[in-house]
């Protein structure tokens, strides 16, 4: 069993990006600029945005954080998006999800200029990705295919099961694993109404778990030698931790890992690659596509 170290891989890629940024700026080019809009004080969102700011520093990017309280109106947020769309110094920006219930998330996503949508959530980017055209790919799926490639994990012709059908991970992940230039695999998407998830998983050479249920994938669902990618990051109470919680994946790691050829840990697997992919998309935006 080999552990897939997302943290080390992400650090290596950020160092590569920093070198490219140095070259761009030495040649008289513009410093890439990523902006983030954060609404409220959700703990997970706060941590994620803080890590994005740190990643920008490591990559040599300029970063801007725009904060609003939970009571911000939808119109105020749409006006902020419009300002960022029209700011020529901002190459890409993200509106951190989830948003308060009184705001229509899809309306906000669709208001973002797709050429600055480095999260890859805009319908134009999603559509272009689905038919293999240049676009910004959702950060988590892009991070996963990058990990598979960096670890030389064979995907072509393999059976891949994606657990979960969210717009952010499950659906784009299945699309990428299907496409020739990324996965070239045979893909099955399982969800809450799948008749026999265990049977589907036991057939899989690659399992990508993005279902949001801690310890959902158990040893009896995994065949010997399978590759298991755990996207889950659920906060579960843990009195032994200073924070009072720990991050738990969708995979019951201790019992599944011995059966795997490769597996990602939580934390330190897919998470760091998500932020790293956002940096890759921002560099792409700065270079113009």
C-alpha positions as CSV (number, residue, x, y, z in Angstrom):
1,X,0.0,0.0,0.0
2,X,1.3,3.4,-1.0
3,X,0.0,6.6,0.7
4,X,-0.7,9.4,-1.8
5,X,0.8,12.5,-0.2
6,X,-1.4,15.4,-1.5
7,X,0.4,17.9,0.8
8,X,3.9,17.2,-0.6
9,X,2.5,17.1,-4.2
10,X,0.7,20.4,-3.7
11,X,3.9,22.1,-2.3
12,X,5.9,20.9,-5.3
13,X,3.3,22.2,-7.7
14,X,3.1,25.6,-5.9
15,X,6.9,25.9,-6.1
16,X,6.7,25.2,-9.9
17,X,4.0,27.9,-10.2
18,X,6.1,30.4,-8.2
19,X,9.0,29.8,-10.6
20,X,6.7,30.5,-13.6
21,X,5.4,33.6,-12.0
22,X,9.0,34.9,-11.4
23,X,9.7,34.3,-15.1
24,X,6.5,36.1,-16.2
25,X,7.3,39.1,-14.0
26,X,10.9,39.2,-15.0
27,X,9.8,39.4,-18.6
28,X,7.6,42.4,-17.7
29,X,4.4,40.5,-17.3
30,X,1.7,41.2,-14.7
31,X,1.6,39.5,-11.2
32,X,-1.4,37.1,-11.1
33,X,-4.2,38.4,-8.8
34,X,-6.8,36.2,-7.0
35,X,-9.6,37.7,-5.1
36,X,-11.9,35.8,-2.6
37,X,-15.3,36.8,-1.3
38,X,-16.2,35.4,2.1
39,X,-19.7,35.8,3.6
40,X,-20.1,35.2,7.4
41,X,-17.9,33.3,9.8
42,X,-18.3,29.6,8.9
43,X,-15.3,27.8,10.5
44,X,-14.6,25.6,7.5
45,X,-14.9,28.5,5.0
46,X,-12.6,30.7,7.2
47,X,-9.9,28.0,7.3
48,X,-10.2,27.3,3.6
49,X,-9.9,31.0,2.6
50,X,-7.0,31.5,5.0
51,X,-5.2,28.6,3.3
52,X,-5.9,30.2,-0.1
53,X,-4.3,33.4,1.0
54,X,-1.2,31.5,2.2
55,X,-1.0,29.6,-1.1
56,X,-1.2,32.8,-3.0
57,X,1.9,34.1,-1.1
58,X,3.8,30.9,-1.9
59,X,2.9,31.1,-5.6
60,X,3.9,34.8,-5.8
61,X,0.3,35.9,-6.5
62,X,-1.4,39.1,-5.3
63,X,-4.5,38.2,-3.2
64,X,-7.5,40.2,-2.0
65,X,-10.0,39.1,0.6
66,X,-13.4,40.8,0.6
67,X,-15.6,40.1,3.7
68,X,-19.3,40.4,4.3
69,X,-21.4,39.6,7.3
70,X,-24.2,37.0,7.1
71,X,-26.9,39.6,6.6
72,X,-25.4,40.9,3.3
73,X,-28.2,41.2,0.7
74,X,-28.2,39.3,-2.6
75,X,-28.0,42.6,-4.5
76,X,-25.0,43.7,-2.5
77,X,-23.2,40.5,-3.3
78,X,-24.2,40.7,-7.0
79,X,-22.8,44.3,-7.1
80,X,-19.5,43.0,-5.6
81,X,-19.3,40.3,-8.3
82,X,-19.9,42.9,-11.0
83,X,-17.1,45.1,-9.6
84,X,-14.7,42.1,-9.7
85,X,-15.8,41.2,-13.2
86,X,-14.8,44.7,-14.3
87,X,-11.6,45.0,-12.3
88,X,-8.8,44.5,-14.9
89,X,-6.2,43.9,-12.2
90,X,-8.2,40.8,-10.8
91,X,-7.4,37.8,-13.0
92,X,-9.7,35.4,-11.1
93,X,-12.0,35.3,-8.1
94,X,-14.1,33.0,-6.0
95,X,-17.2,33.4,-3.9
96,X,-16.7,31.0,-1.1
97,X,-19.6,28.5,-0.7
98,X,-21.9,27.8,1.1
99,X,-23.7,31.1,1.2
100,X,-26.5,32.1,3.7
101,X,-29.9,30.6,2.8
102,X,-31.4,33.9,1.7
103,X,-28.9,34.2,-1.2
104,X,-29.4,32.2,-4.4
105,X,-26.0,30.5,-4.9
106,X,-26.6,29.6,-8.5
107,X,-27.6,33.2,-9.3
108,X,-24.2,34.4,-7.8
109,X,-22.3,31.7,-9.7
110,X,-23.9,32.6,-13.0
111,X,-23.1,36.3,-12.4
112,X,-19.4,35.6,-12.3
113,X,-17.6,36.2,-15.6
114,X,-16.7,32.7,-16.7
115,X,-13.2,33.9,-17.8
116,X,-12.5,34.8,-14.1
117,X,-14.4,31.8,-12.7
118,X,-11.3,30.0,-11.3
119,X,-13.6,27.7,-9.2
120,X,-14.9,26.3,-12.4
121,X,-18.5,26.4,-11.3
122,X,-20.0,28.6,-14.1
123,X,-22.3,26.7,-16.5
124,X,-20.1,27.8,-19.4
125,X,-17.0,26.2,-17.8
126,X,-18.9,23.1,-16.8
127,X,-20.2,22.8,-20.4
128,X,-16.8,23.3,-22.0
129,X,-15.3,20.8,-19.6
130,X,-17.9,18.2,-20.5
131,X,-17.0,18.3,-24.2
132,X,-13.2,18.6,-23.6
133,X,-12.8,22.3,-24.5
134,X,-10.3,24.6,-22.7
135,X,-11.9,25.8,-19.5
136,X,-11.4,26.2,-15.7
137,X,-12.0,22.8,-14.2
138,X,-13.5,22.5,-10.7
139,X,-10.6,22.6,-8.3
140,X,-11.2,19.3,-6.4
141,X,-11.6,17.0,-9.5
142,X,-8.6,18.8,-11.1
143,X,-6.6,18.1,-8.0
144,X,-7.5,14.4,-8.1
145,X,-6.6,13.8,-11.7
146,X,-3.3,15.7,-11.1
147,X,-2.6,13.3,-8.1
148,X,-3.3,10.2,-10.3
149,X,-1.0,11.5,-13.0
150,X,1.8,12.5,-10.6
151,X,1.7,9.0,-9.0
152,X,1.7,7.3,-12.4
153,X,-1.5,5.5,-11.6
154,X,-2.9,3.8,-14.6
155,X,-6.5,4.9,-15.3
156,X,-7.0,4.1,-19.0
157,X,-9.5,1.2,-19.4
158,X,-9.9,0.8,-15.7
159,X,-13.2,0.6,-13.9
160,X,-13.8,3.7,-11.8
161,X,-16.6,4.2,-9.3
162,X,-17.5,7.8,-8.2
163,X,-19.5,7.9,-5.0
164,X,-21.6,11.0,-5.0
165,X,-23.2,13.2,-7.8
166,X,-22.7,16.8,-6.5
167,X,-22.1,19.6,-9.0
168,X,-18.8,20.5,-7.3
169,X,-17.1,17.0,-7.2
170,X,-19.1,14.0,-8.3
171,X,-20.4,15.0,-11.7
172,X,-17.2,16.8,-12.9
173,X,-15.1,14.0,-11.5
174,X,-17.0,11.4,-13.5
175,X,-16.7,13.6,-16.7
176,X,-13.0,13.9,-16.3
177,X,-12.4,10.2,-15.6
178,X,-14.4,9.4,-18.8
179,X,-12.4,11.7,-21.0
180,X,-9.5,10.5,-23.1
181,X,-7.0,13.2,-22.0
182,X,-7.7,12.7,-18.3
183,X,-8.9,9.3,-17.1
184,X,-10.0,7.3,-20.2
185,X,-11.7,5.0,-17.7
186,X,-15.1,3.2,-17.6
187,X,-17.1,5.2,-15.1
188,X,-20.0,4.3,-12.8
189,X,-21.6,7.1,-10.6
190,X,-23.2,5.8,-7.4
191,X,-25.6,7.8,-5.2
192,X,-28.3,7.4,-2.5
193,X,-30.6,5.5,-4.9
194,X,-28.0,3.1,-6.3
195,X,-29.4,-0.4,-5.8
196,X,-26.2,-2.2,-4.5
197,X,-23.4,0.3,-3.9
198,X,-21.2,-2.4,-2.3
199,X,-21.4,-4.6,-5.3
200,X,-20.5,-1.7,-7.6
201,X,-17.5,-0.7,-5.5
202,X,-16.2,-4.3,-5.3
203,X,-15.9,-4.2,-9.2
204,X,-13.9,-1.0,-9.1
205,X,-10.2,-0.5,-9.8
206,X,-10.5,3.1,-8.7
207,X,-12.9,4.4,-6.1
208,X,-13.4,8.1,-5.6
209,X,-15.5,8.7,-2.5
210,X,-17.2,12.1,-2.4
211,X,-20.4,11.2,-0.6
212,X,-20.0,13.2,2.6
213,X,-20.6,10.3,5.0
214,X,-17.8,9.6,7.5
215,X,-16.4,6.0,7.2
216,X,-18.9,5.1,4.5
217,X,-16.4,3.0,2.5
218,X,-15.5,-0.2,4.4
219,X,-13.1,-3.0,3.7
220,X,-15.8,-5.3,2.3
221,X,-16.5,-2.7,-0.4
222,X,-12.9,-2.7,-1.8
223,X,-11.2,-5.3,-3.9
224,X,-7.5,-6.1,-3.4
225,X,-5.2,-3.7,-5.1
226,X,-7.8,-1.0,-5.7
227,X,-6.9,2.7,-5.7
228,X,-9.0,4.7,-3.2
229,X,-9.3,8.5,-3.3
230,X,-11.1,10.0,-0.3
231,X,-12.7,13.4,-0.9
232,X,-14.6,13.4,2.4
233,X,-13.8,16.1,5.0
234,X,-16.5,15.9,7.7
235,X,-15.9,17.5,11.0
236,X,-16.6,15.0,13.8
237,X,-16.3,15.7,17.5
238,X,-13.0,14.7,19.1
239,X,-12.4,15.6,22.8
240,X,-8.6,14.8,22.4
241,X,-8.1,17.7,19.9
242,X,-7.6,21.3,20.9
243,X,-10.2,22.3,18.4
244,X,-12.7,19.8,19.7
245,X,-13.1,18.1,16.4
246,X,-11.1,16.2,13.7
247,X,-11.6,15.9,10.0
248,X,-12.9,12.5,9.0
249,X,-13.0,11.1,5.4
250,X,-15.6,9.0,3.7
251,X,-13.3,6.0,3.9
252,X,-12.7,3.9,7.0
253,X,-9.0,4.3,6.5
254,X,-7.5,1.8,9.0
255,X,-9.4,-1.2,7.6
256,X,-9.5,-0.2,3.9
257,X,-5.8,0.9,3.5
258,X,-4.2,-2.6,3.8
259,X,-6.3,-3.7,0.7
260,X,-5.2,-0.8,-1.5
261,X,-2.4,-0.3,-3.9
262,X,-2.8,3.5,-3.4
263,X,-4.9,5.5,-0.9
264,X,-5.3,9.2,0.1
265,X,-5.3,10.1,3.8
266,X,-7.6,12.7,5.4
267,X,-6.3,15.2,6.1
268,X,-3.3,15.6,3.8
269,X,-4.7,14.0,0.6
270,X,-7.2,15.7,-1.7
271,X,-7.6,18.8,0.4
272,X,-4.2,20.5,-0.3
273,X,-4.6,19.6,-4.0
274,X,-7.9,21.5,-4.2
275,X,-6.2,24.8,-3.2
276,X,-3.3,24.0,-5.4
277,X,-5.7,23.5,-8.4
278,X,-7.2,26.9,-7.7
279,X,-3.7,28.4,-8.0
280,X,-3.2,26.6,-11.3
281,X,-6.5,28.0,-12.6
282,X,-5.5,31.5,-11.4
283,X,-2.2,31.3,-13.3
284,X,-4.1,30.1,-16.4
285,X,-6.5,33.1,-16.0
286,X,-3.5,35.5,-15.7
287,X,-1.9,34.1,-18.8
288,X,-5.2,34.4,-20.7
289,X,-7.1,31.5,-22.4
